[in-house]
Amino acid sequence: MHRIIVVVIVSVLCGAALARDDNASADPRVDYARAEQTAFGVAADAKKAKRTVRIEMSDRLRFHPATVTVKQGETVRFVPVNKGKVMHEMVLGKLADLKAHAELMRKHPGMEHDEPHMTHVAPGRRGEIGWRFNRAGTFYFACLLPGHFEAGMIGKVEVIE
């Protein structure tokens, strides 16, 4: 009887291991093969990016650099680094969407959200976002914590063809 139970357990575990996707994401939240297309691109595995862009965030409520230029189709690994003493975040998007999200954050400051196009970064820590910009245009990144966006904590991504 014990042997049967062991065989069943081993079969289940081996089946799960064999079913594992070889393109499994580094971020367990995201199935990159089925990542949702947005107006500003699509989530991508940061480990497969050919380019890393470090973005510093400070308590002066600014990003440095404040402008990033990428080529259409390029996958970028953003590494936002919080150099301040308070929580900051980096959220990618279209300006209208970021404004609407900032308004929601003012109304619901404790609102939790965790999407592939955003990362929350504690003081002295860093985050990571992998993103493929497959649409040309001007997009933005911002800290949407209450008061930060309104104080000018916003940056720009220029996607060129």
N, C-alpha and C positions, 0 to 999 in steps of 0.2 A: 504494500500500500504506500509506504514512504517513497519507494522507488517511482511509483506512478506520479506522485505529487511532485517530486524533484524533476521528472521528465516534463511534466506540464509547465512548471515554472521556467525551466531552461528553454523550452520551446517558445514560450511567450516572450522571454527576454531576448532570445535570438531573433525572433520575428520582428520585435521592435527595433533591434539594432539594424537588421537588414532593411527595414522600411525607412530608415533614416535618409533624409534627402542629402545628397552630396553637396548641394548648394545651400545647406542650412545656414541661416543667418547668424552673424556674430551677435546680433541683438535679438534675444528671444521674443521680443514683441513683434517682430516683423518677419513676414514671409516675403522675401524680396522678389520671388517669382510672381507673386500676386499683389505686389505693392500697388496702392491706389495712385493713379495718375492725378496730379493736381494741376492747377493753372501755372504753377511755378516749378514743376518737375515731379520727380518721384524718389521715394526713399531708396537708398542704395547701401550696400555693405561698405562701411567706412574702411575696412581692412583691404578692400580691393581698389580703393581710390589711388590714382597716380599722383595726386596733389593734396597736400595738407595745408590748411590755412588756419593759423593760430589767431584767435580773436580775444583780446584782453578786455575785461569788463572791470570798471572801477566804481567806487562810491561817488565819483564826480558825475556819475550817471551818463557815461560815454562808453562807446566801443572803440577799440583801436586795433586794426584799421577800421575806419567807418565806411569805406567803400572797397568792394572786392569785384574784380572783373574776371569772368570765366567764359569759356567758349561753349557754345551750344553743344550739348551731348557730353560735356565733361562731367565726371564724377569727382566731387570734392569731399574731403574729410575735414570738417570744421572741428577745431578744438578750442572751445571757449574756455578761457581761464579767468577765474574770479580773483582779482587782485585786491578786492575790497574786504570789508568787515561785515557786510550784510549779504543776504541771498540775492542772486541775480539769475536771469534766465536768458536764453537765446531762442527765439521763435522765428522761423522762416515763414514768409507769406507775401501776399499782395497787400498793399497799403490799406485798402478798405477793410480787408479781413482782420488785419492787425488792430486797426482802430476799433472795430466792433468787439474784438476779443478783449482789448484793453478796457472797454466800457463794461463788459461782463465782469472782468476782474475787479473793477472798482465796486460793483454791486455785490459781488461774492468773493471777497478777498481770500477766503480759505478754499476756494474751488480747486480741486485736484484734477489735473489732466496730464496725460502722458502719451504723446504722439511722436512718430518718428521725426517730425520736422521741428521738434523742440527739446530743449534740455534745461533742467534746473541745476544751478551750480552753487554749492555752499561756499562760504568764504574760504579762500586758500585752496580750493579744489578746481578740477577741470571737468568738462563734459565732452561729449562727442556727438556729432551728427554726420551721417553719410547721406549725401544728396546728389542725384544726377539731374542736372539742369538741361532738360531736353526741349525746352521752349525758350526762344529768344525774348528778350524784354528786360524791363527793370523791375526787380523784386526787392524785398526788404527783409531785415532781421531786426528784432526789437526785444527789449525786456518789458514784459507786460505786467510786472508786479505793480500794484497800485502806486501811482506817482512817478514811476520810473519813465514810462513812455511819454507822459505829459511833460517831463523835465527834459526830454530830448534824447533819451536812450534808444536810438534807432540807427541802423546802418543800411547800406544799399548794396545790392548785388546786380551788377550789369552783366547780362548774358548776351554775348555778341555771336553773330553767325560766322 
